[in-house]
Amino acid sequence: MEHAALSYMQFHAHQYNMTTEQFEAARLSLAQASPVADAITSCMLLVDAESIKGVVDSLCEVLRNGVGLPTLTAAAKFVSNMATNPSLGHLMTPYLPPLVKVLHAGLLDNSLTLRSAYATALGYCCKICDQALLVKMINRLLRMYTKVDLGNDAPRKASGVSMRELVRHAPERLRDLAVDIAPVAYVAMHDYEEEVAVPWQEVWQEVVDPIFSI
C-alpha cells in the first residue's frame, strides 16, 4: 500500500525540484517494486477461459472507480499484459468493448502518467479487437482532435498520443484505415502546438506514407 503522504507531497513536487511527472514516476517505481505488484503479476497465471469475463469486468470497475495512481496504472498495465499474452489475448476479444470505453475515458485524466498508461493499453487492445471495435476506436480518437473546445487543448493532445500508441502496437491494422485517418493526420501534424503535432507526424509516417507512396 502506498503511504498517503506521497499523494500529498506530489502537490508540492516543485519544493523538491521535481516536476509532477517526475514525482509520479518515482511513486510508480516504488509501487512496482513492492510484493503486491509481484502478486498482481502472478494472478495472471490463474486467468483462463472460464474466468476471463469476470477478470475483464473487474478491471473495468477498477479503472472506472479506482482511486490512486498506483492502483489505476497497475490496472492499465494488467490490461496491456493480458492483451499481449499469447494464451489470453484472443480470449479477451469478445469482452473488449466496455474495457476500451473506460480506457478511452481515461485519456483525459489530469495525470500525464495515467493518460500514457491508458493509451498504451488501448494500443495493445487495438491489436486483438475485432474490426468493428477498431473502427469505433479510430473514429473516437479522430473526433477528439476535430471537436473544437476553446480553451481546452487536452483532447487534441490526447488524440495524437493515443493514435501513436495504436500505430506502435498494430501498424498493419491501422494502414487498412489510412484513407480515414489521413485527412485528420495531415491537419494535425501541422498543428500550431508542437506537443499536438509531433505524435501525429509519427502516425503519418507509419500509417499514411507507406500507403500513398506506393
C-alpha angles and dihedrals in degrees: 000000000000117000111249090229091070092064090050093046091055090067087060098040091129089066088064093047091251133123120234090252092052091050091048090051090053091049091051092047090056093046094048091051092057127102088243090063090052090049092052091051091050091054089070089071088065096054116105141154092286096050101035096093093051091048092051091047090052092049090052090052093050093046091047100043107013121120129216136039097259093049096049097042090048090053092049091047090050088055090051093048093049093048092053095044108107091217098046109031097080091045090059096055099089092049100045103097098079091040092052090048094055092044090051090052089053092059088086096052116133091239116085089202092056093044089053093049092050092047091051091049090050089051092056092045088053089062095058104029124103121260096258092055091045091055090049091050092050093048092050091053093047090051090051088064100039098044105093116226108171113219094015117088094166096099092049092050094045093049094060096043091049095046089050090056090052089051093049094052103034110017095152092057093049092049087065086062096042093119090059094043099044101076095051093039091053093052094041095050087060094047115142090237113075092206088060098040102049099065091047090053089060090047090053094048095048101037112021104031095057091053102044095038092064 
